[in-house]
Amino acid sequence: MYKRIPNVFEKILLVVGIAIVMIGYTFIHRMYVYSGSVLTWDLIVSMLLWLISLVLIISLAVSENVKEELRVVAENQLSELKLIKEELQLMKRARRK
């Protein structure tokens, strides 16, 4: 099994994602308390923007993970193609003899 080490971008993305979750929740909770526990349009817009930013961070993390996994798959396929090429060359040599 291949164990992948997170790169710098993923580490930064993790820190930014956690910060967005914590700061966004705190601000939305403060807006809710200041509005007198009443759901206002400003609060709804803030919640939707916060959720959109969370979805964006999650999609960035998923796409980065997919990119890294595809790199590993491409490297494995390249090594298999090299082995196939060597085997075909050996078969050609065997036919000539």
Buried (B, 14 or more C-beta within 10 A) or exposed (E): EEEEEEEEEBEEBEEEBEEBBEEBEEEBEEBBEEEEEEEEEEBEEBBEEBEEBBEEBEEBBEEBEEEBEEEEEEEEEEEEEEEEEEEEEEEEEEEEE
